[in-house]
Amino acid sequence: ASGLQHACSYLVDRIEALGPFDGMLGFSQGAALAALFCASYQGDLSQLFKFVVLCSGYKSTAHPDLFPGPDQYVKIPSLHIF
């Protein structure tokens, strides 16, 4: 499994163990990871949280297959703060 898969599995475990949560907040590298998590999650994200806030994030180049075009986006309401 890739590093992203391990990180996403860890996030799901923590969210399920410590939740429920209303939303997820990511800053800088955390925002990039949060976006990758939301893009790659195979289940219903609304079961984990209702929204994501991405502060000073960027489009990760580590997994270009998750955001192949300009119309690809996270699958949950999001606020992007630059």
N, CA, C and O atoms as a CHARMM CRD file, in Angstrom:
* protein
*
  328
    1    1 ALA  N      0.84400  -1.19100   0.00000 PROA 1      0.00000
    2    1 ALA  CA     0.00000   0.00000   0.00000 PROA 1      0.00000
    3    1 ALA  C      0.88100   1.24200   0.00000 PROA 1      0.00000
    4    1 ALA  O      1.99000   1.23400   0.53300 PROA 1      0.00000
    5    2 SER  N      0.37700   2.29400  -0.59700 PROA 2      0.00000
    6    2 SER  CA     1.14200   3.53000  -0.70100 PROA 2      0.00000
    7    2 SER  C      1.08000   4.32800   0.59700 PROA 2      0.00000
    8    2 SER  O      0.27800   4.03700   1.48500 PROA 2      0.00000
    9    3 GLY  N      1.93200   5.32900   0.68900 PROA 3      0.00000
   10    3 GLY  CA     1.91000   6.21400   1.84600 PROA 3      0.00000
   11    3 GLY  C      0.57900   6.92400   1.98300 PROA 3      0.00000
   12    3 GLY  O      0.08200   7.11300   3.09300 PROA 3      0.00000
   13    4 LEU  N     -0.01100   7.32600   0.84100 PROA 4      0.00000
   14    4 LEU  CA    -1.31700   7.98300   0.88500 PROA 4      0.00000
   15    4 LEU  C     -2.37500   7.03700   1.42900 PROA 4      0.00000
   16    4 LEU  O     -3.21400   7.44900   2.22900 PROA 4      0.00000
   17    5 GLN  N     -2.35200   5.77700   1.01000 PROA 5      0.00000
   18    5 GLN  CA    -3.32900   4.80200   1.51600 PROA 5      0.00000
   19    5 GLN  C     -3.18200   4.60800   3.02000 PROA 5      0.00000
   20    5 GLN  O     -4.17700   4.51200   3.73900 PROA 5      0.00000
   21    6 HSD  N     -1.95000   4.55200   3.49100 PROA 6      0.00000
   22    6 HSD  CA    -1.72100   4.41600   4.93600 PROA 6      0.00000
   23    6 HSD  C     -2.23300   5.65000   5.68900 PROA 6      0.00000
   24    6 HSD  O     -2.88600   5.52800   6.72600 PROA 6      0.00000
   25    7 ALA  N     -1.93200   6.82700   5.15700 PROA 7      0.00000
   26    7 ALA  CA    -2.37600   8.06100   5.79900 PROA 7      0.00000
   27    7 ALA  C     -3.89900   8.14300   5.83000 PROA 7      0.00000
   28    7 ALA  O     -4.48000   8.52400   6.84600 PROA 7      0.00000
   29    8 CYS  N     -4.54800   7.78800   4.72300 PROA 8      0.00000
   30    8 CYS  CA    -6.01400   7.82800   4.66500 PROA 8      0.00000
   31    8 CYS  C     -6.63600   6.80000   5.59800 PROA 8      0.00000
   32    8 CYS  O     -7.64200   7.08900   6.24700 PROA 8      0.00000
   33    9 SER  N     -6.06500   5.61700   5.67700 PROA 9      0.00000
   34    9 SER  CA    -6.56600   4.59900   6.61400 PROA 9      0.00000
   35    9 SER  C     -6.44600   5.08100   8.04900 PROA 9      0.00000
   36    9 SER  O     -7.34900   4.88600   8.86200 PROA 9      0.00000
   37   10 TYR  N     -5.30900   5.71700   8.35100 PROA 10     0.00000
   38   10 TYR  CA    -5.09800   6.25300   9.69300 PROA 10     0.00000
   39   10 TYR  C     -6.13300   7.33500  10.00300 PROA 10     0.00000
   40   10 TYR  O     -6.70100   7.35500  11.09600 PROA 10     0.00000
   41   11 LEU  N     -6.38300   8.24000   9.04200 PROA 11     0.00000
   42   11 LEU  CA    -7.37900   9.29200   9.25200 PROA 11     0.00000
   43   11 LEU  C     -8.75900   8.70000   9.51600 PROA 11     0.00000
   44   11 LEU  O     -9.44900   9.13700  10.43600 PROA 11     0.00000
   45   12 VAL  N     -9.16400   7.72800   8.73400 PROA 12     0.00000
   46   12 VAL  CA   -10.47500   7.09800   8.93000 PROA 12     0.00000
   47   12 VAL  C    -10.54500   6.45500  10.32000 PROA 12     0.00000
   48   12 VAL  O    -11.54500   6.60700  11.02100 PROA 12     0.00000
   49   13 ASP  N     -9.50100   5.74600  10.71500 PROA 13     0.00000
   50   13 ASP  CA    -9.47600   5.12400  12.04000 PROA 13     0.00000
   51   13 ASP  C     -9.63700   6.16200  13.14000 PROA 13     0.00000
   52   13 ASP  O    -10.41700   5.96400  14.07100 PROA 13     0.00000
   53   14 ARG  N     -8.90300   7.27300  13.03800 PROA 14     0.00000
   54   14 ARG  CA    -8.96900   8.32800  14.06300 PROA 14     0.00000
   55   14 ARG  C    -10.32300   9.01100  14.06600 PROA 14     0.00000
   56   14 ARG  O    -10.87100   9.29200  15.13200 PROA 14     0.00000
   57   15 ILE  N    -10.87200   9.28300  12.88700 PROA 15     0.00000
   58   15 ILE  CA   -12.18000   9.93600  12.79400 PROA 15     0.00000
   59   15 ILE  C    -13.25300   9.04900  13.41100 PROA 15     0.00000
   60   15 ILE  O    -14.10600   9.53100  14.15700 PROA 15     0.00000
   61   16 GLU  N    -13.21400   7.75600  13.10400 PROA 16     0.00000
   62   16 GLU  CA   -14.21400   6.83200  13.65800 PROA 16     0.00000
   63   16 GLU  C    -14.03100   6.64600  15.15700 PROA 16     0.00000
   64   16 GLU  O    -15.01700   6.52500  15.88500 PROA 16     0.00000
   65   17 ALA  N    -12.79200   6.62200  15.63000 PROA 17     0.00000
   66   17 ALA  CA   -12.53300   6.41400  17.05300 PROA 17     0.00000
   67   17 ALA  C    -12.84000   7.65800  17.88900 PROA 17     0.00000
   68   17 ALA  O    -13.33000   7.53700  19.01100 PROA 17     0.00000
   69   18 LEU  N    -12.56100   8.84400  17.36100 PROA 18     0.00000
   70   18 LEU  CA   -12.66800  10.07000  18.14800 PROA 18     0.00000
   71   18 LEU  C    -13.88100  10.92200  17.80000 PROA 18     0.00000
   72   18 LEU  O    -14.20100  11.86500  18.52300 PROA 18     0.00000
   73   19 GLY  N    -14.55700  10.60400  16.70600 PROA 19     0.00000
   74   19 GLY  CA   -15.68000  11.41700  16.22700 PROA 19     0.00000
   75   19 GLY  C    -16.92700  11.22500  17.04000 PROA 19     0.00000
   76   19 GLY  O    -16.90500  10.51500  18.04600 PROA 19     0.00000
   77   20 PRO  N    -18.00400  11.83300  16.63500 PROA 20     0.00000
   78   20 PRO  CA   -18.19900  12.45600  15.32900 PROA 20     0.00000
   79   20 PRO  C    -17.61600  13.87100  15.26500 PROA 20     0.00000
   80   20 PRO  O    -17.45700  14.54400  16.28300 PROA 20     0.00000
   81   21 PHE  N    -17.30400  14.29700  14.04800 PROA 21     0.00000
   82   21 PHE  CA   -16.79200  15.62700  13.78100 PROA 21     0.00000
   83   21 PHE  C    -17.71600  16.31600  12.78300 PROA 21     0.00000
   84   21 PHE  O    -18.29900  15.66900  11.91300 PROA 21     0.00000
   85   22 ASP  N    -17.84400  17.62900  12.91600 PROA 22     0.00000
   86   22 ASP  CA   -18.62200  18.38300  11.93400 PROA 22     0.00000
   87   22 ASP  C    -17.83800  18.57400  10.65000 PROA 22     0.00000
   88   22 ASP  O    -18.40900  18.50500   9.56100 PROA 22     0.00000
   89   23 GLY  N    -16.52200  18.81700  10.76000 PROA 23     0.00000
   90   23 GLY  CA   -15.73400  19.08100   9.57700 PROA 23     0.00000
   91   23 GLY  C    -14.26800  18.76500   9.77900 PROA 23     0.00000
   92   23 GLY  O    -13.84300  18.34300  10.85500 PROA 23     0.00000
   93   24 MET  N    -13.50500  18.97800   8.71800 PROA 24     0.00000
   94   24 MET  CA   -12.05800  18.76100   8.73800 PROA 24     0.00000
   95   24 MET  C    -11.39300  20.06500   8.32000 PROA 24     0.00000
   96   24 MET  O    -11.85100  20.73500   7.39400 PROA 24     0.00000
   97   25 LEU  N    -10.29800  20.42400   9.01500 PROA 25     0.00000
   98   25 LEU  CA    -9.52400  21.61300   8.69800 PROA 25     0.00000
   99   25 LEU  C     -8.09800  21.19700   8.39200 PROA 25     0.00000
  100   25 LEU  O     -7.48300  20.45400   9.15700 PROA 25     0.00000
  101   26 GLY  N     -7.57200  21.67600   7.27000 PROA 26     0.00000
  102   26 GLY  CA    -6.18800  21.40100   6.91700 PROA 26     0.00000
  103   26 GLY  C     -5.47200  22.69200   6.57500 PROA 26     0.00000
  104   26 GLY  O     -6.03800  23.56500   5.91800 PROA 26     0.00000
  105   27 PHE  N     -4.21500  22.81800   7.02300 PROA 27     0.00000
  106   27 PHE  CA    -3.40700  24.00200   6.72500 PROA 27     0.00000
  107   27 PHE  C     -2.13700  23.57400   5.99800 PROA 27     0.00000
  108   27 PHE  O     -1.45100  22.65300   6.43900 PROA 27     0.00000
  109   28 SER  N     -1.82200  24.23300   4.89300 PROA 28     0.00000
  110   28 SER  CA    -0.61700  24.00200   4.11100 PROA 28     0.00000
  111   28 SER  C     -0.53900  22.54200   3.65500 PROA 28     0.00000
  112   28 SER  O     -1.39000  22.10300   2.88100 PROA 28     0.00000
  113   29 GLN  N      0.45200  21.78800   4.11200 PROA 29     0.00000
  114   29 GLN  CA     0.55300  20.38700   3.71100 PROA 29     0.00000
  115   29 GLN  C     -0.65700  19.59300   4.19400 PROA 29     0.00000
  116   29 GLN  O     -1.08000  18.64300   3.53600 PROA 29     0.00000
  117   30 GLY  N     -1.21500  19.97900   5.34400 PROA 30     0.00000
  118   30 GLY  CA    -2.42500  19.32600   5.84200 PROA 30     0.00000
  119   30 GLY  C     -3.61700  19.57600   4.93900 PROA 30     0.00000
  120   30 GLY  O     -4.48400  18.71300   4.80300 PROA 30     0.00000
  121   31 ALA  N     -3.67000  20.75800   4.31600 PROA 31     0.00000
  122   31 ALA  CA    -4.74500  21.05300   3.36200 PROA 31     0.00000
  123   31 ALA  C     -4.59000  20.20700   2.10900 PROA 31     0.00000
  124   31 ALA  O     -5.57700  19.71100   1.56500 PROA 31     0.00000
  125   32 ALA  N     -3.35100  20.04000   1.64800 PROA 32     0.00000
  126   32 ALA  CA    -3.11300  19.18700   0.48000 PROA 32     0.00000
  127   32 ALA  C     -3.51400  17.74400   0.78900 PROA 32     0.00000
  128   32 ALA  O     -4.13900  17.07600  -0.03400 PROA 32     0.00000
  129   33 LEU  N     -3.14700  17.27100   1.98300 PROA 33     0.00000
  130   33 LEU  CA    -3.52400  15.91300   2.37800 PROA 33     0.00000
  131   33 LEU  C     -5.03600  15.78800   2.53600 PROA 33     0.00000
  132   33 LEU  O     -5.61300  14.78400   2.11800 PROA 33     0.00000
  133   34 ALA  N     -5.68200  16.77600   3.12500 PROA 34     0.00000
  134   34 ALA  CA    -7.14000  16.72900   3.28800 PROA 34     0.00000
  135   34 ALA  C     -7.83400  16.65600   1.93300 PROA 34     0.00000
  136   34 ALA  O     -8.80100  15.91100   1.76800 PROA 34     0.00000
  137   35 ALA  N     -7.34200  17.43300   0.95400 PROA 35     0.00000
  138   35 ALA  CA    -7.92500  17.38900  -0.39700 PROA 35     0.00000
  139   35 ALA  C     -7.70800  16.01700  -1.02900 PROA 35     0.00000
  140   35 ALA  O     -8.62400  15.46200  -1.63600 PROA 35     0.00000
  141   36 LEU  N     -6.49800  15.46700  -0.88800 PROA 36     0.00000
  142   36 LEU  CA    -6.23300  14.12500  -1.41700 PROA 36     0.00000
  143   36 LEU  C     -7.12300  13.09400  -0.73700 PROA 36     0.00000
  144   36 LEU  O     -7.64800  12.19300  -1.39100 PROA 36     0.00000
  145   37 PHE  N     -7.29200  13.22600   0.58000 PROA 37     0.00000
  146   37 PHE  CA    -8.15600  12.30500   1.31700 PROA 37     0.00000
  147   37 PHE  C     -9.58100  12.36500   0.77700 PROA 37     0.00000
  148   37 PHE  O    -10.19000  11.33300   0.49400 PROA 37     0.00000
  149   38 CYS  N    -10.11100  13.59000   0.63400 PROA 38     0.00000
  150   38 CYS  CA   -11.48400  13.74200   0.14300 PROA 38     0.00000
  151   38 CYS  C    -11.63200  13.21800  -1.28200 PROA 38     0.00000
  152   38 CYS  O    -12.66600  12.64500  -1.62700 PROA 38     0.00000
  153   39 ALA  N    -10.61300  13.40900  -2.10800 PROA 39     0.00000
  154   39 ALA  CA   -10.68300  12.95000  -3.50400 PROA 39     0.00000
  155   39 ALA  C    -10.56200  11.43700  -3.62000 PROA 39     0.00000
  156   39 ALA  O    -11.14600  10.83300  -4.51900 PROA 39     0.00000
  157   40 SER  N     -9.80600  10.82200  -2.71200 PROA 40     0.00000
  158   40 SER  CA    -9.54500   9.38300  -2.84600 PROA 40     0.00000
  159   40 SER  C    -10.47200   8.50900  -2.01700 PROA 40     0.00000
  160   40 SER  O    -10.52500   7.29800  -2.23200 PROA 40     0.00000
  161   41 TYR  N    -11.21100   9.09700  -1.06800 PROA 41     0.00000
  162   41 TYR  CA   -12.06300   8.29900  -0.19000 PROA 41     0.00000
  163   41 TYR  C    -13.14900   7.61300  -1.01100 PROA 41     0.00000
  164   41 TYR  O    -13.85100   8.26300  -1.78700 PROA 41     0.00000
  165   42 GLN  N    -13.28500   6.30900  -0.84100 PROA 42     0.00000
  166   42 GLN  CA   -14.20300   5.51800  -1.65600 PROA 42     0.00000
  167   42 GLN  C    -15.62700   5.46800  -1.10000 PROA 42     0.00000
  168   42 GLN  O    -16.56500   5.14300  -1.82800 PROA 42     0.00000
  169   43 GLY  N    -15.79100   5.78400   0.17000 PROA 43     0.00000
  170   43 GLY  CA   -17.11200   5.72800   0.78600 PROA 43     0.00000
  171   43 GLY  C    -17.84500   7.05300   0.69000 PROA 43     0.00000
  172   43 GLY  O    -17.49200   7.92800  -0.10000 PROA 43     0.00000
  173   44 ASP  N    -18.87200   7.17800   1.51200 PROA 44     0.00000
  174   44 ASP  CA   -19.67900   8.39600   1.58000 PROA 44     0.00000
  175   44 ASP  C    -19.02500   9.33400   2.59000 PROA 44     0.00000
  176   44 ASP  O    -19.10100   9.09700   3.79500 PROA 44     0.00000
  177   45 LEU  N    -18.38100  10.39800   2.10600 PROA 45     0.00000
  178   45 LEU  CA   -17.69400  11.32800   3.00000 PROA 45     0.00000
  179   45 LEU  C    -18.62000  11.95000   4.02900 PROA 45     0.00000
  180   45 LEU  O    -18.18500  12.28300   5.13100 PROA 45     0.00000
  181   46 SER  N    -19.90200  12.11400   3.68300 PROA 46     0.00000
  182   46 SER  CA   -20.83100  12.74800   4.62400 PROA 46     0.00000
  183   46 SER  C    -21.05100  11.89200   5.87100 PROA 46     0.00000
  184   46 SER  O    -21.59200  12.37900   6.86400 PROA 46     0.00000
  185   47 GLN  N    -20.64100  10.63100   5.83300 PROA 47     0.00000
  186   47 GLN  CA   -20.70400   9.78600   7.02500 PROA 47     0.00000
  187   47 GLN  C    -19.56900  10.11900   7.99800 PROA 47     0.00000
  188   47 GLN  O    -19.65200   9.79800   9.18400 PROA 47     0.00000
  189   48 LEU  N    -18.50800  10.76400   7.49700 PROA 48     0.00000
  190   48 LEU  CA   -17.36900  11.12600   8.33900 PROA 48     0.00000
  191   48 LEU  C    -17.46600  12.56400   8.82800 PROA 48     0.00000
  192   48 LEU  O    -17.24600  12.83100  10.00900 PROA 48     0.00000
  193   49 PHE  N    -17.79300  13.49500   7.93200 PROA 49     0.00000
  194   49 PHE  CA   -17.94800  14.90000   8.28900 PROA 49     0.00000
  195   49 PHE  C    -18.71400  15.61500   7.18900 PROA 49     0.00000
  196   49 PHE  O    -18.89400  15.08300   6.09400 PROA 49     0.00000
  197   50 LYS  N    -19.17000  16.84200   7.49500 PROA 50     0.00000
  198   50 LYS  CA   -20.04600  17.56900   6.58600 PROA 50     0.00000
  199   50 LYS  C    -19.32700  18.50700   5.62600 PROA 50     0.00000
  200   50 LYS  O    -19.87100  18.85500   4.57800 PROA 50     0.00000
  201   51 PHE  N    -18.10400  18.92100   5.97300 PROA 51     0.00000
  202   51 PHE  CA   -17.39400  19.90500   5.15900 PROA 51     0.00000
  203   51 PHE  C    -15.89900  19.80500   5.41900 PROA 51     0.00000
  204   51 PHE  O    -15.45800  19.14300   6.35800 PROA 51     0.00000
  205   52 VAL  N    -15.12400  20.48100   4.56400 PROA 52     0.00000
  206   52 VAL  CA   -13.67800  20.56700   4.73700 PROA 52     0.00000
  207   52 VAL  C    -13.26400  22.02100   4.49300 PROA 52     0.00000
  208   52 VAL  O    -13.77100  22.67800   3.58300 PROA 52     0.00000
  209   53 VAL  N    -12.33200  22.51300   5.32300 PROA 53     0.00000
  210   53 VAL  CA   -11.75700  23.84900   5.15900 PROA 53     0.00000
  211   53 VAL  C    -10.28200  23.66700   4.82800 PROA 53     0.00000
  212   53 VAL  O     -9.53900  23.04300   5.58500 PROA 53     0.00000
  213   54 LEU  N     -9.86600  24.21200   3.70200 PROA 54     0.00000
  214   54 LEU  CA    -8.48900  24.06200   3.22800 PROA 54     0.00000
  215   54 LEU  C     -7.82500  25.43500   3.24300 PROA 54     0.00000
  216   54 LEU  O     -8.17300  26.30800   2.44900 PROA 54     0.00000
  217   55 CYS  N     -6.86200  25.62200   4.15500 PROA 55     0.00000
  218   55 CYS  CA    -6.19400  26.91100   4.32900 PROA 55     0.00000
  219   55 CYS  C     -4.77300  26.86000   3.76800 PROA 55     0.00000
  220   55 CYS  O     -3.99300  25.97900   4.13000 PROA 55     0.00000
  221   56 SER  N     -4.44100  27.79100   2.89800 PROA 56     0.00000
  222   56 SER  CA    -3.09100  27.90700   2.32600 PROA 56     0.00000
  223   56 SER  C     -2.61400  26.58400   1.74300 PROA 56     0.00000
  224   56 SER  O     -1.44300  26.22400   1.87100 PROA 56     0.00000
  225   57 GLY  N     -3.51600  25.87400   1.11300 PROA 57     0.00000
  226   57 GLY  CA    -3.18000  24.58200   0.52200 PROA 57     0.00000
  227   57 GLY  C     -2.72800  24.72400  -0.91800 PROA 57     0.00000
  228   57 GLY  O     -2.60700  25.83000  -1.44400 PROA 57     0.00000
  229   58 TYR  N     -2.48900  23.61000  -1.53000 PROA 58     0.00000
  230   58 TYR  CA    -2.05000  23.56600  -2.91300 PROA 58     0.00000
  231   58 TYR  C     -2.46700  22.23000  -3.50600 PROA 58     0.00000
  232   58 TYR  O     -2.77600  21.27800  -2.79000 PROA 58     0.00000
  233   59 LYS  N     -2.46800  22.18400  -4.82100 PROA 59     0.00000
  234   59 LYS  CA    -2.79200  20.93900  -5.51900 PROA 59     0.00000
  235   59 LYS  C     -1.55700  20.05400  -5.49700 PROA 59     0.00000
  236   59 LYS  O     -0.53900  20.38800  -6.10400 PROA 59     0.00000
  237   60 SER  N     -1.63900  18.95100  -4.81600 PROA 60     0.00000
  238   60 SER  CA    -0.50600  18.03900  -4.71500 PROA 60     0.00000
  239   60 SER  C     -0.19100  17.42400  -6.06900 PROA 60     0.00000
  240   60 SER  O     -1.09400  17.04700  -6.81700 PROA 60     0.00000
  241   61 THR  N      1.08100  17.32700  -6.37500 PROA 61     0.00000
  242   61 THR  CA     1.50700  16.67900  -7.61000 PROA 61     0.00000
  243   61 THR  C      1.86700  15.21300  -7.36600 PROA 61     0.00000
  244   61 THR  O      2.25600  14.50200  -8.29300 PROA 61     0.00000
  245   62 ALA  N      1.73600  14.76700  -6.12000 PROA 62     0.00000
  246   62 ALA  CA     2.10100  13.39300  -5.76600 PROA 62     0.00000
  247   62 ALA  C      1.16200  12.36200  -6.38600 PROA 62     0.00000
  248   62 ALA  O      1.58400  11.24500  -6.68600 PROA 62     0.00000
  249   63 HSD  N     -0.09300  12.72200  -6.57700 PROA 63     0.00000
  250   63 HSD  CA    -1.08700  11.78400  -7.11400 PROA 63     0.00000
  251   63 HSD  C     -1.93200  12.49200  -8.17300 PROA 63     0.00000
  252   63 HSD  O     -3.10400  12.77800  -7.93100 PROA 63     0.00000
  253   64 PRO  N     -1.36000  12.77800  -9.33600 PROA 64     0.00000
  254   64 PRO  CA    -2.08800  13.52800 -10.36500 PROA 64     0.00000
  255   64 PRO  C     -3.33100  12.81000 -10.87500 PROA 64     0.00000
  256   64 PRO  O     -4.22200  13.44600 -11.43800 PROA 64     0.00000
  257   65 ASP  N     -3.40500  11.49800 -10.68600 PROA 65     0.00000
  258   65 ASP  CA    -4.57400  10.74000 -11.13600 PROA 65     0.00000
  259   65 ASP  C     -5.83200  11.09600 -10.35000 PROA 65     0.00000
  260   65 ASP  O     -6.93800  10.86600 -10.83900 PROA 65     0.00000
  261   66 LEU  N     -5.69400  11.65000  -9.14700 PROA 66     0.00000
  262   66 LEU  CA    -6.86200  12.00800  -8.34400 PROA 66     0.00000
  263   66 LEU  C     -7.49900  13.31900  -8.80400 PROA 66     0.00000
  264   66 LEU  O     -8.69300  13.53500  -8.59800 PROA 66     0.00000
  265   67 PHE  N     -6.70500  14.19500  -9.42500 PROA 67     0.00000
  266   67 PHE  CA    -7.20600  15.46500  -9.94600 PROA 67     0.00000
  267   67 PHE  C     -6.73600  15.61800 -11.39600 PROA 67     0.00000
  268   67 PHE  O     -5.91700  16.49000 -11.68400 PROA 67     0.00000
  269   68 PRO  N     -7.24300  14.78100 -12.31800 PROA 68     0.00000
  270   68 PRO  CA    -6.71400  14.78100 -13.68100 PROA 68     0.00000
  271   68 PRO  C     -7.08500  16.00700 -14.51100 PROA 68     0.00000
  272   68 PRO  O     -6.38900  16.31800 -15.47700 PROA 68     0.00000
  273   69 GLY  N     -8.14900  16.70300 -14.16500 PROA 69     0.00000
  274   69 GLY  CA    -8.56900  17.83400 -14.98500 PROA 69     0.00000
  275   69 GLY  C     -9.09300  18.96700 -14.13500 PROA 69     0.00000
  276   69 GLY  O     -9.25300  18.82400 -12.92300 PROA 69     0.00000
  277   70 PRO  N     -9.36100  20.09600 -14.77300 PROA 70     0.00000
  278   70 PRO  CA    -9.82100  21.26600 -14.02100 PROA 70     0.00000
  279   70 PRO  C    -11.20500  21.09500 -13.39900 PROA 70     0.00000
  280   70 PRO  O    -11.57200  21.84500 -12.49500 PROA 70     0.00000
  281   71 ASP  N    -11.97000  20.12500 -13.87000 PROA 71     0.00000
  282   71 ASP  CA   -13.31400  19.91400 -13.32100 PROA 71     0.00000
  283   71 ASP  C    -13.33200  18.87400 -12.19300 PROA 71     0.00000
  284   71 ASP  O    -14.40500  18.50000 -11.72000 PROA 71     0.00000
  285   72 GLN  N    -12.17600  18.41200 -11.76700 PROA 72     0.00000
  286   72 GLN  CA   -12.09100  17.45500 -10.66300 PROA 72     0.00000
  287   72 GLN  C    -11.99700  18.23700  -9.35600 PROA 72     0.00000
  288   72 GLN  O    -11.26400  19.22300  -9.26900 PROA 72     0.00000
  289   73 TYR  N    -12.72400  17.80700  -8.36500 PROA 73     0.00000
  290   73 TYR  CA   -12.77100  18.53400  -7.10900 PROA 73     0.00000
  291   73 TYR  C    -13.08600  17.58000  -5.96400 PROA 73     0.00000
  292   73 TYR  O    -13.41000  16.41200  -6.18200 PROA 73     0.00000
  293   74 VAL  N    -12.98700  18.09100  -4.75200 PROA 74     0.00000
  294   74 VAL  CA   -13.31600  17.27300  -3.58900 PROA 74     0.00000
  295   74 VAL  C    -14.81200  17.00800  -3.58500 PROA 74     0.00000
  296   74 VAL  O    -15.58900  17.80700  -4.10800 PROA 74     0.00000
  297   75 LYS  N    -15.21600  15.88900  -2.99600 PROA 75     0.00000
  298   75 LYS  CA   -16.60000  15.41800  -3.09200 PROA 75     0.00000
  299   75 LYS  C    -17.46100  15.82700  -1.90100 PROA 75     0.00000
  300   75 LYS  O    -18.37500  15.10200  -1.50800 PROA 75     0.00000
  301   76 ILE  N    -17.16500  16.98400  -1.33500 PROA 76     0.00000
  302   76 ILE  CA   -17.87900  17.44700  -0.15400 PROA 76     0.00000
  303   76 ILE  C    -17.80200  18.97100  -0.14400 PROA 76     0.00000
  304   76 ILE  O    -16.85400  19.53100  -0.69300 PROA 76     0.00000
  305   77 PRO  N    -18.77300  19.66100   0.46500 PROA 77     0.00000
  306   77 PRO  CA   -18.64400  21.13100   0.51600 PROA 77     0.00000
  307   77 PRO  C    -17.29600  21.54300   1.10700 PROA 77     0.00000
  308   77 PRO  O    -16.83200  20.99100   2.10500 PROA 77     0.00000
  309   78 SER  N    -16.68700  22.53500   0.45300 PROA 78     0.00000
  310   78 SER  CA   -15.34400  22.95000   0.87400 PROA 78     0.00000
  311   78 SER  C    -15.19500  24.46700   0.82400 PROA 78     0.00000
  312   78 SER  O    -15.82600  25.15700   0.02400 PROA 78     0.00000
  313   79 LEU  N    -14.33700  24.95500   1.71100 PROA 79     0.00000
  314   79 LEU  CA   -13.95900  26.37100   1.72400 PROA 79     0.00000
  315   79 LEU  C    -12.45500  26.40300   1.52500 PROA 79     0.00000
  316   79 LEU  O    -11.71000  25.76100   2.26500 PROA 79     0.00000
  317   80 HSD  N    -12.01200  27.15200   0.52400 PROA 80     0.00000
  318   80 HSD  CA   -10.58100  27.25700   0.20100 PROA 80     0.00000
  319   80 HSD  C    -10.13000  28.65700   0.57400 PROA 80     0.00000
  320   80 HSD  O    -10.63300  29.63900   0.02900 PROA 80     0.00000
  321   81 ILE  N     -9.18500  28.75600   1.50000 PROA 81     0.00000
  322   81 ILE  CA    -8.67200  30.04400   1.95900 PROA 81     0.00000
  323   81 ILE  C     -7.21400  30.15700   1.52200 PROA 81     0.00000
  324   81 ILE  O     -6.38700  29.32200   1.88900 PROA 81     0.00000
  325   82 PHE  N     -6.90100  31.18200   0.74200 PROA 82     0.00000
  326   82 PHE  CA    -5.52400  31.38100   0.26800 PROA 82     0.00000
  327   82 PHE  C     -4.94700  32.48400   1.04900 PROA 82     0.00000
  328   82 PHE  O     -3.78900  32.84900   0.84000 PROA 82     0.00000
